[in-house]
Amino acid sequence: MSFTESARDMRDDLVRLRHSLHTTPEIGLTLPRTQEKVLTALDGLPLEITTGKALSSVTAVLRGGRPGPAVLLRGDMDALPVAERNDLPYRSQIDGQMHACGHDLHTTMLAGAAHLLSARREELAGDVIFMFQPGEEGHEGAKYMIEEGVLDAAGARPVAAYGLHVVSSMLPQGLFASRPGPLMAAADVFKVTVKGRGGHGASPHRALDPIQAGCEMVASLQTMVTRSFDVFDPVLVTVGSFHGGTVDNVIPDEARFEATLRTFSAANRTLAKRRLVEVVEGVAAAHGLSVETSFGMGYPVTVNDATETEFVSRTAEELFGPGRFLVTPQPVMGSEDFSYVLENVPGAFAFLGACPPDRDPAVAPYNHSPEAQFDDAVLPDGAALYATLAQSRLAS
């Protein structure tokens, strides 16, 4: 029986696990209930299991029946601080928390792959590391797991690493998609405090207005991007937070705003940081104010190995038929901490369309939306692809 047939036979078990995870989402690095459910799902399998110290991770190693290298498969487990607005029988039971990014599917598919590969352990020419990771949503969970030794869990560094991510829109259900090279952006945070001099709103000439200057800075940053960077090596700056003042007729002493910076190359990442500071300092000087700036370094660029990406593409089409894998024409501005794994191990990260059949993927609510929905129908395919990638890569 093939992995695809075996995965379809275990569909009901996969759906039950996914729904159980969805009802009790947990956020960040500490996911005790999620960890417990994963350990229960793996119980009885011939795995060497360790749990994290700084986070609620689960690392499971399957030793193949024949000697060989190691391959890593990763599934993230954490949810988001989003209040679910879906009327589902398995909707979140935790106020203000939701698996709005589909990590409950990733965890389930990885657990399914562990079952599929365990049933064929004697056929494996090497070892498989199953990386169940908390804290992908901005908490650097992959980085913590690497520091705690996940890449060396089998004794030797993996020769390849693979990750999947479902999307609730954009892609039709069941379509896999990826590309060689940069797939997802580096993400950094730019923080600015504009320091002026407060005064009465009726006499702005007697004050130094940080709100007006701050607004000019926001507009100037957008112009700077279009005039400083090649459109074929994109840079994106989005100001998502702006705070200043308390009432309508008082000019405050200061205003603050924060922006996300997205880049796809090390050169632009460095240049953009310099230009952001130059712009806000220049605007401040023109208005007689001062600024304080700082950066929070986020995830690096997610870069797929070309050979491993082609291997994922070929494997997906061999398993599910022609047309089931799309090479995306451009990278995605989102960021992903699987990038830390791919900085150390050649591998590939791919998307999987999980839009429900009653929704149009072109307009369906996207990941992170309180109305995002993911179809259980993709669970067997994700588990089968994970398992096949590991077995085939070891055999090669």
VEXKOL-146476 format. One record per residue (C-alpha): residue number from 1; residue in three letters; chain; x, y, z. Coordinates in pm, 1 decimal, m for minus. Each point is the difference from the previous one (the first is absolute). Layout:
BEGIN
<resi NUM resn ALA chain A x X y Y z Z>
...
// end
This chain:
BEGIN
<resi 1 resn MET chain A x 0.0 y 0.0 z 0.0>
<resi 2 resn SER chain A x 138.4 y 343.1 z m95.6>
<resi 3 resn PHE chain A x 43.6 y 289.3 z 241.0>
<resi 4 resn THR chain A x m291.6 y 180.1 z m165.1>
<resi 5 resn GLU chain A x m231.9 y m297.5 z 50.1>
<resi 6 resn SER chain A x 115.0 y m51.5 z 359.0>
<resi 7 resn ALA chain A x m45.1 y 369.7 z 75.7>
<resi 8 resn ARG chain A x m354.8 y m4.5 z m136.8>
<resi 9 resn ASP chain A x m77.3 y m300.5 z 219.6>
<resi 10 resn MET chain A x 103.1 y 201.1 z 306.8>
<resi 11 resn ARG chain A x m197.0 y 309.4 z m102.9>
<resi 12 resn ASP chain A x m248.5 y m24.5 z 287.5>
<resi 13 resn ASP chain A x 281.2 y m15.3 z 255.4>
<resi 14 resn LEU chain A x 169.4 y 299.0 z m159.7>
<resi 15 resn VAL chain A x m321.5 y 202.8 z 3.5>
<resi 16 resn ARG chain A x m61.9 y m81.7 z 367.5>
<resi 17 resn LEU chain A x 348.7 y 114.5 z 95.1>
<resi 18 resn ARG chain A x m24.8 y 317.7 z m203.2>
<resi 19 resn HIS chain A x m339.1 y 91.9 z 150.3>
<resi 20 resn SER chain A x 127.4 y m71.6 z 351.1>
<resi 21 resn LEU chain A x 295.8 y 231.1 z m56.6>
<resi 22 resn HIS chain A x m223.0 y 267.7 z m152.0>
<resi 23 resn THR chain A x m233.1 y 14.4 z 300.9>
<resi 24 resn THR chain A x 282.9 y 72.1 z 245.8>
<resi 25 resn PRO chain A x 248.5 y 231.9 z m173.3>
<resi 26 resn GLU chain A x 304.9 y 117.1 z 191.1>
<resi 27 resn ILE chain A x 230.1 y 293.9 z m71.3>
<resi 28 resn GLY chain A x 375.8 y 45.2 z 11.2>
<resi 29 resn LEU chain A x 267.5 y m233.8 z 127.9>
<resi 30 resn THR chain A x m196.6 y m165.9 z 280.4>
<resi 31 resn LEU chain A x m263.2 y m239.7 z m136.4>
<resi 32 resn PRO chain A x m56.4 y m265.4 z 268.2>
<resi 33 resn ARG chain A x m334.0 y m132.5 z m125.6>
<resi 34 resn THR chain A x 117.5 y m7.3 z m359.9>
<resi 35 resn GLN chain A x 317.5 y m180.4 z 100.6>
<resi 36 resn GLU chain A x m203.4 y m255.3 z 194.5>
<resi 37 resn LYS chain A x m224.9 y m65.2 z m300.3>
<resi 38 resn VAL chain A x 300.7 y m49.7 z m226.6>
<resi 39 resn LEU chain A x 160.9 y m242.0 z 244.8>
<resi 40 resn THR chain A x m326.7 y m193.9 z 20.2>
<resi 41 resn ALA chain A x m23.1 y m12.2 z m380.3>
<resi 42 resn LEU chain A x 354.7 y m143.8 z m16.7>
<resi 43 resn ASP chain A x m47.7 y m246.9 z 283.6>
<resi 44 resn GLY chain A x 92.0 y m355.5 z m92.3>
<resi 45 resn LEU chain A x 212.5 y 90.5 z m301.1>
<resi 46 resn PRO chain A x 369.2 y m107.5 z m10.0>
<resi 47 resn LEU chain A x 127.0 y 353.5 z 53.2>
<resi 48 resn GLU chain A x 270.3 y 155.0 z 214.8>
<resi 49 resn ILE chain A x m184.0 y 295.2 z 152.6>
<resi 50 resn THR chain A x 136.9 y 302.6 z 183.5>
<resi 51 resn THR chain A x m176.6 y 315.7 z 111.6>
<resi 52 resn GLY chain A x 133.9 y 353.2 z 16.7>
<resi 53 resn LYS chain A x 137.1 y 187.2 z 298.8>
<resi 54 resn ALA chain A x m62.5 y 360.4 z m98.1>
<resi 55 resn LEU chain A x m316.2 y m80.9 z m193.6>
<resi 56 resn SER chain A x m269.1 y m269.6 z m33.3>
<resi 57 resn SER chain A x 160.1 y m164.1 z m300.5>
<resi 58 resn VAL chain A x m3.5 y m367.2 z m96.1>
<resi 59 resn THR chain A x 288.0 y m158.1 z m191.3>
<resi 60 resn ALA chain A x m50.8 y m356.9 z m116.6>
<resi 61 resn VAL chain A x 259.1 y m209.8 z m180.5>
<resi 62 resn LEU chain A x m90.8 y m307.5 z m204.0>
<resi 63 resn ARG chain A x 296.2 y m231.2 z m56.8>
<resi 64 resn GLY chain A x m15.4 y m168.7 z m338.4>
<resi 65 resn GLY chain A x 58.0 y m370.6 z m44.0>
<resi 66 resn ARG chain A x 304.9 y 65.9 z m214.7>
<resi 67 resn PRO chain A x 292.1 y 240.0 z 53.4>
<resi 68 resn GLY chain A x m9.7 y 336.3 z m170.4>
<resi 69 resn PRO chain A x m25.0 y 375.9 z 52.0>
<resi 70 resn ALA chain A x m275.0 y 197.1 z 173.2>
<resi 71 resn VAL chain A x m284.8 y 210.1 z m138.6>
<resi 72 resn LEU chain A x m198.1 y 257.5 z 200.5>
<resi 73 resn LEU chain A x m374.6 y 66.9 z m28.0>
<resi 74 resn ARG chain A x m145.9 y 299.1 z 182.3>
<resi 75 resn GLY chain A x m347.6 y 98.8 z 115.4>
<resi 76 resn ASP chain A x m73.1 y 309.0 z 210.5>
<resi 77 resn MET chain A x m258.2 y m17.2 z 278.9>
<resi 78 resn ASP chain A x m82.8 y 349.6 z 132.4>
<resi 79 resn ALA chain A x m310.1 y 210.8 z m55.1>
<resi 80 resn LEU chain A x m70.5 y 374.2 z m15.6>
<resi 81 resn PRO chain A x m160.4 y 260.8 z 229.8>
<resi 82 resn VAL chain A x m304.5 y 17.5 z m229.1>
<resi 83 resn ALA chain A x m364.4 y m37.9 z 103.1>
<resi 84 resn GLU chain A x m157.2 y m258.8 z m230.1>
<resi 85 resn ARG chain A x m312.7 y 103.7 z m192.2>
<resi 86 resn ASN chain A x m76.7 y m335.0 z m164.2>
<resi 87 resn ASP chain A x m311.2 y m195.3 z 93.8>
<resi 88 resn LEU chain A x 160.1 y m344.9 z 6.2>
<resi 89 resn PRO chain A x m69.2 y m295.1 z 231.4>
<resi 90 resn TYR chain A x 371.5 y m4.2 z 85.5>
<resi 91 resn ARG chain A x 51.5 y 377.5 z 26.6>
<resi 92 resn SER chain A x 245.1 y 133.6 z 255.3>
<resi 93 resn GLN chain A x m109.8 y m33.9 z 362.0>
<resi 94 resn ILE chain A x 262.9 y 247.3 z 119.0>
<resi 95 resn ASP chain A x m106.5 y 365.3 z m8.0>
<resi 96 resn GLY chain A x 221.7 y 213.0 z m218.1>
<resi 97 resn GLN chain A x 209.6 y m289.8 z m131.4>
<resi 98 resn MET chain A x m31.0 y m182.9 z m330.6>
<resi 99 resn HIS chain A x 185.8 y m227.0 z m239.1>
<resi 100 resn ALA chain A x m44.7 y 267.9 z m265.3>
<resi 101 resn CYS chain A x 316.0 y m99.6 z m189.4>
<resi 102 resn GLY chain A x m63.7 y m373.4 z m34.3>
<resi 103 resn HIS chain A x 274.0 y m125.4 z 230.2>
<resi 104 resn ASP chain A x m245.4 y m255.6 z 137.9>
<resi 105 resn LEU chain A x 4.8 y m158.0 z m347.4>
<resi 106 resn HIS chain A x 379.7 y 5.7 z m13.7>
<resi 107 resn THR chain A x 25.9 y m178.1 z 334.6>
<resi 108 resn THR chain A x m256.8 y m257.6 z m106.4>
<resi 109 resn MET chain A x 165.0 y m70.2 z m334.5>
<resi 110 resn LEU chain A x 338.7 y m46.2 z 168.2>
<resi 111 resn ALA chain A x m149.3 y m241.2 z 255.6>
<resi 112 resn GLY chain A x m159.7 y m186.9 z m290.4>
<resi 113 resn ALA chain A x 336.1 y m22.3 z m174.5>
<resi 114 resn ALA chain A x 151.6 y m144.5 z 317.4>
<resi 115 resn HIS chain A x m258.6 y m279.6 z m8.3>
<resi 116 resn LEU chain A x 49.9 y m65.9 z m371.2>
<resi 117 resn LEU chain A x 378.5 y m16.3 z 25.1>
<resi 118 resn SER chain A x m2.7 y m203.4 z 321.1>
<resi 119 resn ALA chain A x m200.1 y m268.6 z m179.5>
<resi 120 resn ARG chain A x 284.9 y m24.3 z m254.1>
<resi 121 resn ARG chain A x 291.3 y 56.0 z 233.0>
<resi 122 resn GLU chain A x 190.3 y m305.2 z m124.7>
<resi 123 resn GLU chain A x m3.4 y 137.7 z m354.7>
<resi 124 resn LEU chain A x 156.7 y 334.4 z 93.1>
<resi 125 resn ALA chain A x 364.1 y 48.9 z m94.2>
<resi 126 resn GLY chain A x 68.9 y 248.1 z 277.8>
<resi 127 resn ASP chain A x m175.5 y 198.9 z 270.8>
<resi 128 resn VAL chain A x m284.3 y 252.2 z 8.8>
<resi 129 resn ILE chain A x m17.4 y 293.2 z 242.9>
<resi 130 resn PHE chain A x m354.1 y 124.9 z 70.9>
<resi 131 resn MET chain A x 17.0 y 361.6 z 119.2>
<resi 132 resn PHE chain A x m319.2 y 105.9 z 182.1>
<resi 133 resn GLN chain A x 66.7 y 369.2 z 58.9>
<resi 134 resn PRO chain A x m168.6 y 264.1 z 216.9>
<resi 135 resn GLY chain A x 43.7 y 373.0 z m39.8>
<resi 136 resn GLU chain A x 7.8 y 54.5 z m375.4>
<resi 137 resn GLU chain A x m223.7 y 305.7 z 21.7>
<resi 138 resn GLY chain A x 269.8 y 249.8 z 92.2>
<resi 139 resn HIS chain A x 160.2 y m193.9 z 286.3>
<resi 140 resn GLU chain A x 296.0 y m158.9 z m185.5>
<resi 141 resn GLY chain A x m95.7 y m352.6 z 102.5>
<resi 142 resn ALA chain A x 212.9 y m155.8 z m274.5>
<resi 143 resn LYS chain A x 303.6 y 191.4 z 123.5>
<resi 144 resn TYR chain A x m54.8 y m128.7 z 354.9>
<resi 145 resn MET chain A x m39.3 y m357.5 z m122.7>
<resi 146 resn ILE chain A x 321.6 y 27.6 z m199.5>
<resi 147 resn GLU chain A x 179.7 y 127.5 z 309.1>
<resi 148 resn GLU chain A x m135.6 y m298.6 z 193.5>
<resi 149 resn GLY chain A x 134.8 y m241.1 z m261.6>
<resi 150 resn VAL chain A x m286.2 y m97.0 z m231.1>
<resi 151 resn LEU chain A x 230.2 y m6.9 z m303.5>
<resi 152 resn ASP chain A x 229.5 y m248.3 z 173.8>
<resi 153 resn ALA chain A x m275.5 y m212.9 z 154.7>
<resi 154 resn ALA chain A x 79.4 y m296.8 z m224.6>
<resi 155 resn GLY chain A x 374.3 y 27.1 z 63.6>
<resi 156 resn ALA chain A x 87.9 y 145.6 z m338.5>
<resi 157 resn ARG chain A x m117.1 y 324.4 z m155.6>
<resi 158 resn PRO chain A x m290.9 y m61.1 z m242.6>
<resi 159 resn VAL chain A x 78.9 y m5.0 z m369.9>
<resi 160 resn ALA chain A x m334.5 y 165.7 z m75.4>
<resi 161 resn ALA chain A x m291.0 y 170.4 z 177.7>
<resi 162 resn TYR chain A x m357.9 y 50.9 z m114.9>
<resi 163 resn GLY chain A x m293.6 y 206.3 z 123.6>
<resi 164 resn LEU chain A x m357.9 y 55.8 z m116.3>
<resi 165 resn HIS chain A x m234.0 y 292.3 z 60.3>
<resi 166 resn VAL chain A x m371.2 y 0.0 z m80.7>
<resi 167 resn VAL chain A x m173.5 y 309.2 z m135.9>
<resi 168 resn SER chain A x m369.6 y 76.9 z 32.2>
<resi 169 resn SER chain A x m12.4 y 199.2 z m325.1>
<resi 170 resn MET chain A x 204.3 y 84.6 z m311.1>
<resi 171 resn LEU chain A x 58.9 y m366.7 z m94.0>
<resi 172 resn PRO chain A x m269.7 y m250.3 z m101.3>
<resi 173 resn GLN chain A x m50.0 y m287.9 z 240.4>
<resi 174 resn GLY chain A x 265.7 y m268.1 z m32.4>
<resi 175 resn LEU chain A x 245.5 y 200.4 z m209.9>
<resi 176 resn PHE chain A x 358.5 y 7.6 z 127.9>
<resi 177 resn ALA chain A x 213.5 y 304.7 z m82.0>
<resi 178 resn SER chain A x 354.6 y 119.7 z 53.6>
<resi 179 resn ARG chain A x 302.7 y 136.6 z m180.6>
<resi 180 resn PRO chain A x 378.9 y m33.8 z 12.4>
<resi 181 resn GLY chain A x 198.2 y 275.9 z 167.5>
<resi 182 resn PRO chain A x m167.7 y 269.0 z 213.0>
<resi 183 resn LEU chain A x m354.6 y m107.6 z 85.3>
<resi 184 resn MET chain A x m91.9 y 219.9 z 297.0>
<resi 185 resn ALA chain A x 134.9 y 332.0 z 123.7>
<resi 186 resn ALA chain A x 220.6 y 104.7 z 286.9>
<resi 187 resn ALA chain A x m208.8 y 198.7 z 249.7>
<resi 188 resn ASP chain A x 134.8 y 272.1 z 231.0>
<resi 189 resn VAL chain A x m169.3 y 258.7 z 222.6>
<resi 190 resn PHE chain A x 85.9 y 371.2 z m21.4>
<resi 191 resn LYS chain A x m98.2 y 210.8 z 302.5>
<resi 192 resn VAL chain A x 0.1 y 379.5 z 3.1>
<resi 193 resn THR chain A x m63.0 y 252.6 z 276.6>
<resi 194 resn VAL chain A x m43.2 y 355.8 z m127.7>
<resi 195 resn LYS chain A x 97.1 y 251.6 z 270.3>
<resi 196 resn GLY chain A x m145.7 y 348.7 z m25.8>
<resi 197 resn ARG chain A x m134.7 y 263.2 z 238.9>
<resi 198 resn GLY chain A x m359.0 y m1.4 z 117.1>
<resi 199 resn GLY chain A x m237.3 y 293.4 z m15.2>
<resi 200 resn HIS chain A x m350.8 y 122.5 z m63.3>
<resi 201 resn GLY chain A x m173.6 y m116.5 z m314.0>
<resi 202 resn ALA chain A x m109.7 y 359.8 z m67.1>
<resi 203 resn SER chain A x 363.7 y 119.8 z m8.7>
<resi 204 resn PRO chain A x 195.8 y m265.5 z m189.8>
<resi 205 resn HIS chain A x 274.8 y 250.2 z m88.1>
<resi 206 resn ARG chain A x 99.3 y 8.0 z 368.2>
<resi 207 resn ALA chain A x 50.4 y m377.4 z 10.9>
<resi 208 resn LEU chain A x 198.4 y m259.5 z m192.2>
<resi 209 resn ASP chain A x m268.5 y m236.3 z m124.8>
<resi 210 resn PRO chain A x 117.8 y m364.2 z 1.1>
<resi 211 resn ILE chain A x m324.8 y m129.5 z m151.9>
<resi 212 resn GLN chain A x 25.5 y 209.3 z m316.0>
<resi 213 resn ALA chain A x 366.9 y m85.7 z m39.5>
<resi 214 resn GLY chain A x m71.6 y m366.6 z 68.6>
<resi 215 resn CYS chain A x m267.5 y m7.3 z m269.7>
<resi 216 resn GLU chain A x 244.6 y 153.3 z m246.3>
<resi 217 resn MET chain A x 252.7 y m268.8 z 93.6>
<resi 218 resn VAL chain A x m251.4 y m276.2 z m72.8>
<resi 219 resn ALA chain A x m74.6 y 143.5 z m345.2>
<resi 220 resn SER chain A x 369.7 y 59.5 z m73.4>
<resi 221 resn LEU chain A x 89.5 y m359.6 z 83.1>
<resi 222 resn GLN chain A x m230.3 y m125.2 z m273.8>
<resi 223 resn THR chain A x 153.9 y 235.6 z m255.2>
<resi 224 resn MET chain A x 348.5 y m98.9 z 111.9>
<resi 225 resn VAL chain A x m69.5 y m367.2 z m72.4>
<resi 226 resn THR chain A x m114.1 y 66.4 z m355.8>
<resi 227 resn ARG chain A x 301.7 y 221.0 z m73.9>
<resi 228 resn SER chain A x 276.4 y m194.2 z 177.3>
<resi 229 resn PHE chain A x m58.1 y m363.5 z m92.6>
<resi 230 resn ASP chain A x m23.2 y m210.5 z m313.9>
<resi 231 resn VAL chain A x m354.7 y m128.3 z m44.9>
<resi 232 resn PHE chain A x 145.2 y m339.7 z m97.1>
<resi 233 resn ASP chain A x 157.4 y m34.9 z 347.2>
<resi 234 resn PRO chain A x m303.4 y 117.9 z 197.7>
<resi 235 resn VAL chain A x m1.8 y 193.7 z 324.6>
<resi 236 resn LEU chain A x m320.9 y 64.2 z 191.9>
<resi 237 resn VAL chain A x m54.5 y 241.6 z 290.0>
<resi 238 resn THR chain A x m338.0 y 2.6 z 175.0>
<resi 239 resn VAL chain A x m76.6 y 222.7 z 299.1>
<resi 240 resn GLY chain A x m246.9 y m192.5 z 211.6>
<resi 241 resn SER chain A x m2.2 y 200.7 z 322.4>
<resi 242 resn PHE chain A x m9.9 y 377.2 z 61.8>
<resi 243 resn HIS chain A x m65.5 y 158.9 z 339.0>
<resi 244 resn GLY chain A x 9.4 y 361.1 z 110.5>
<resi 245 resn GLY chain A x m194.7 y 237.7 z 217.8>
<resi 246 resn THR chain A x m293.9 y m28.6 z 236.1>
<resi 247 resn VAL chain A x m261.0 y 260.1 z m99.5>
<resi 248 resn ASP chain A x m87.3 y 208.1 z m305.5>
<resi 249 resn ASN chain A x 139.6 y 337.9 z 112.2>
<resi 250 resn VAL chain A x 333.1 y m95.8 z 154.9>
<resi 251 resn ILE chain A x 318.5 y m47.3 z m198.4>
<resi 252 resn PRO chain A x 194.6 y m275.3 z 176.7>
<resi 253 resn ASP chain A x 370.3 y m11.7 z 74.7>
<resi 254 resn GLU chain A x 51.4 y m315.2 z m203.3>
<resi 255 resn ALA chain A x m153.4 y m247.0 z m241.8>
<resi 256 resn ARG chain A x 96.1 y m359.9 z m71.9>
<resi 257 resn PHE chain A x m41.8 y m232.6 z m293.0>
<resi 258 resn GLU chain A x 113.2 y m350.4 z m98.3>
<resi 259 resn ALA chain A x 51.5 y m153.7 z m342.0>
<resi 260 resn THR chain A x 72.7 y m342.5 z m138.9>
<resi 261 resn LEU chain A x 285.9 y m25.0 z m249.8>
<resi 262 resn ARG chain A x m6.4 y m286.4 z m253.2>
<resi 263 resn THR chain A x 299.0 y m83.9 z m221.9>
<resi 264 resn PHE chain A x 129.4 y m289.1 z m210.8>
<resi 265 resn SER chain A x 375.2 y 65.7 z m8.4>
<resi 266 resn ALA chain A x 267.7 y 68.7 z 259.0>
<resi 267 resn ALA chain A x 114.9 y 307.4 z m191.8>
<resi 268 resn ASN chain A x m345.9 y 158.9 z m2.2>
<resi 269 resn ARG chain A x m59.1 y m95.3 z 361.1>
<resi 270 resn THR chain A x 311.7 y 195.4 z 100.6>
<resi 271 resn LEU chain A x m65.3 y 293.5 z m233.7>
<resi 272 resn ALA chain A x m366.0 y 31.3 z 97.3>
<resi 273 resn LYS chain A x 84.5 y 27.0 z 367.6>
<resi 274 resn ARG chain A x 240.7 y 284.4 z m74.3>
<resi 275 resn ARG chain A x m241.5 y 184.0 z m228.8>
<resi 276 resn LEU chain A x m289.3 y m24.4 z 245.3>
<resi 277 resn VAL chain A x 206.3 y 175.1 z 265.3>
<resi 278 resn GLU chain A x 126.3 y 262.2 z m245.2>
<resi 279 resn VAL chain A x m353.6 y 89.1 z m109.6>
<resi 280 resn VAL chain A x m149.2 y 43.8 z 346.5>
<resi 281 resn GLU chain A x 303.6 y 191.5 z 125.3>
<resi 282 resn GLY chain A x m12.6 y 225.8 z m305.5>
<resi 283 resn VAL chain A x m369.4 y 79.9 z 44.6>
<resi 284 resn ALA chain A x 52.8 y 59.6 z 370.9>
<resi 285 resn ALA chain A x 286.7 y 239.7 z m66.8>
<resi 286 resn ALA chain A x m208.8 y 193.2 z m253.2>
<resi 287 resn HIS chain A x m262.5 y 60.2 z 268.6>
<resi 288 resn GLY chain A x 238.4 y 69.6 z 286.4>
<resi 289 resn LEU chain A x m83.9 y m321.5 z 185.9>
<resi 290 resn SER chain A x 200.7 y m308.4 z 88.5>
<resi 291 resn VAL chain A x m64.9 y m372.9 z m31.0>
<resi 292 resn GLU chain A x 101.4 y m317.0 z 175.4>
<resi 293 resn THR chain A x 7.0 y m315.9 z m214.6>
<resi 294 resn SER chain A x 53.5 y m368.9 z 61.6>
<resi 295 resn PHE chain A x m26.2 y m327.7 z m190.1>
<resi 296 resn GLY chain A x m125.3 y m338.3 z 106.7>
<resi 297 resn MET chain A x 155.0 y m270.3 z m216.6>
<resi 298 resn GLY chain A x m256.7 y m253.2 z m117.8>
<resi 299 resn TYR chain A x 16.6 y m319.3 z m203.3>
<resi 300 resn PRO chain A x 252.3 y m24.3 z m284.2>
<resi 301 resn VAL chain A x m93.4 y m65.0 z m362.3>
<resi 302 resn THR chain A x m141.9 y m348.8 z m59.4>
<resi 303 resn VAL chain A x 221.3 y m136.8 z m276.9>
<resi 304 resn ASN chain A x m82.3 y m331.1 z m168.7>
<resi 305 resn ASP chain A x 274.7 y m219.6 z m139.2>
<resi 306 resn ALA chain A x m57.5 y m34.7 z m375.2>
<resi 307 resn THR chain A x 67.8 y m374.5 z m12.8>
<resi 308 resn GLU chain A x m221.7 y m75.7 z 299.3>
<resi 309 resn THR chain A x m281.7 y 217.5 z m137.6>
<resi 310 resn GLU chain A x 8.5 y m189.2 z m329.0>
<resi 311 resn PHE chain A x m7.9 y m324.1 z 199.5>
<resi 312 resn VAL chain A x m312.5 y 113.9 z 188.6>
<resi 313 resn SER chain A x m163.7 y 102.6 z m328.7>
<resi 314 resn ARG chain A x 77.3 y m331.4 z m167.1>
<resi 315 resn THR chain A x m109.2 y m203.1 z 302.0>
<resi 316 resn ALA chain A x m333.1 y 184.9 z 31.3>
<resi 317 resn GLU chain A x m85.5 y m58.8 z m366.1>
<resi 318 resn GLU chain A x 105.5 y m365.1 z 15.3>
<resi 319 resn LEU chain A x m225.8 y m49.2 z 302.9>
<resi 320 resn PHE chain A x m304.4 y 200.3 z m101.6>
<resi 321 resn GLY chain A x 25.5 y 49.4 z m373.1>
<resi 322 resn PRO chain A x 104.5 y 270.5 z m248.4>
<resi 323 resn GLY chain A x m104.5 y 353.0 z 82.3>
<resi 324 resn ARG chain A x 4.3 y m45.6 z 377.8>
<resi 325 resn PHE chain A x 313.0 y 213.3 z 47.7>
<resi 326 resn LEU chain A x 32.8 y 366.0 z m96.4>
<resi 327 resn VAL chain A x 331.8 y 184.1 z m27.6>
<resi 328 resn THR chain A x m90.6 y 344.3 z 133.9>
<resi 329 resn PRO chain A x 124.5 y 286.7 z m218.1>
<resi 330 resn GLN chain A x 100.5 y 218.0 z 293.5>
<resi 331 resn PRO chain A x 73.1 y m30.0 z 371.6>
<resi 332 resn VAL chain A x m245.1 y 80.3 z 277.8>
<resi 333 resn MET chain A x 37.1 y 299.6 z 231.8>
<resi 334 resn GLY chain A x m90.8 y m204.6 z 307.5>
<resi 335 resn SER chain A x 279.7 y m133.9 z 220.1>
<resi 336 resn GLU chain A x 65.8 y m341.4 z 151.8>
<resi 337 resn ASP chain A x 241.6 y m128.2 z 264.2>
<resi 338 resn PHE chain A x 63.3 y m323.0 z m191.4>
<resi 339 resn SER chain A x 254.0 y 234.7 z m157.9>
<resi 340 resn TYR chain A x 230.2 y m76.0 z 295.7>
<resi 341 resn VAL chain A x m8.2 y m370.0 z m90.5>
<resi 342 resn LEU chain A x 68.0 y 73.4 z m367.3>
<resi 343 resn GLU chain A x 301.2 y 213.0 z 96.9>
<resi 344 resn ASN chain A x 154.1 y m318.9 z 142.4>
<resi 345 resn VAL chain A x m141.4 y m279.7 z m217.5>
<resi 346 resn PRO chain A x m85.4 y m7.8 z m371.6>
<resi 347 resn GLY chain A x m371.9 y m46.2 z m39.8>
<resi 348 resn ALA chain A x m327.4 y 139.6 z m122.7>
<resi 349 resn PHE chain A x m312.9 y 161.9 z 138.1>
<resi 350 resn ALA chain A x m326.1 y m30.6 z m193.6>
<resi 351 resn PHE chain A x m357.1 y 124.2 z 20.4>
<resi 352 resn LEU chain A x m311.9 y m217.2 z m21.7>
<resi 353 resn GLY chain A x m337.5 y 138.4 z m100.1>
<resi 354 resn ALA chain A x m260.4 y m82.5 z 263.5>
<resi 355 resn CYS chain A x m286.2 y 228.1 z m101.8>
<resi 356 resn PRO chain A x m339.0 y m162.8 z 71.6>
<resi 357 resn PRO chain A x m189.0 y m100.5 z m315.8>
<resi 358 resn ASP chain A x m285.1 y 241.5 z 70.0>
<resi 359 resn ARG chain A x 236.0 y 299.6 z m6.3>
<resi 360 resn ASP chain A x 175.7 y 176.0 z m286.8>
<resi 361 resn PRO chain A x 375.4 y m3.9 z 69.7>
<resi 362 resn ALA chain A x 36.0 y 333.9 z m180.5>
<resi 363 resn VAL chain A x m206.6 y 181.8 z 263.6>
<resi 364 resn ALA chain A x m15.1 y m236.3 z 302.0>
<resi 365 resn PRO chain A x 127.0 y 135.3 z 333.8>
<resi 366 resn TYR chain A x 374.8 y m48.4 z 14.3>
<resi 367 resn ASN chain A x 215.0 y m149.9 z 276.2>
<resi 368 resn HIS chain A x m12.9 y 196.9 z 328.4>
<resi 369 resn SER chain A x m357.9 y 110.9 z m67.7>
<resi 370 resn PRO chain A x m256.6 y m78.6 z 273.0>
<resi 371 resn GLU chain A x m207.1 y m150.6 z m282.7>
<resi 372 resn ALA chain A x 277.0 y m212.5 z m155.5>
<resi 373 resn GLN chain A x m101.6 y m362.5 z m56.6>
<resi 374 resn PHE chain A x 206.9 y m299.9 z m109.8>
<resi 375 resn ASP chain A x m142.8 y m315.4 z m154.2>
<resi 376 resn ASP chain A x 71.6 y m332.6 z 172.9>
<resi 377 resn ALA chain A x 10.4 y m165.3 z m343.6>
<resi 378 resn VAL chain A x 366.2 y 98.0 z m42.8>
<resi 379 resn LEU chain A x 119.0 y m180.8 z 314.1>
<resi 380 resn PRO chain A x 67.7 y m340.7 z m162.6>
<resi 381 resn ASP chain A x 182.5 y 158.2 z m293.5>
<resi 382 resn GLY chain A x 223.2 y 205.1 z 227.8>
<resi 383 resn ALA chain A x 84.5 y m302.9 z 213.9>
<resi 384 resn ALA chain A x 68.7 y m213.2 z m308.0>
<resi 385 resn LEU chain A x 226.6 y 261.9 z m156.2>
<resi 386 resn TYR chain A x 198.9 y 40.8 z 321.8>
<resi 387 resn ALA chain A x 48.3 y m376.9 z 26.3>
<resi 388 resn THR chain A x 90.6 y m43.8 z m366.0>
<resi 389 resn LEU chain A x 250.0 y 285.0 z 6.2>
<resi 390 resn ALA chain A x 179.5 y m158.0 z 294.3>
<resi 391 resn GLN chain A x 2.8 y m354.2 z m137.3>
<resi 392 resn SER chain A x 100.0 y 100.8 z m353.4>
<resi 393 resn ARG chain A x 267.1 y 245.3 z 110.8>
<resi 394 resn LEU chain A x 159.6 y m263.4 z 221.5>
<resi 395 resn ALA chain A x m14.7 y m253.8 z m280.8>
<resi 396 resn SER chain A x 181.2 y 242.9 z m231.2>
// end
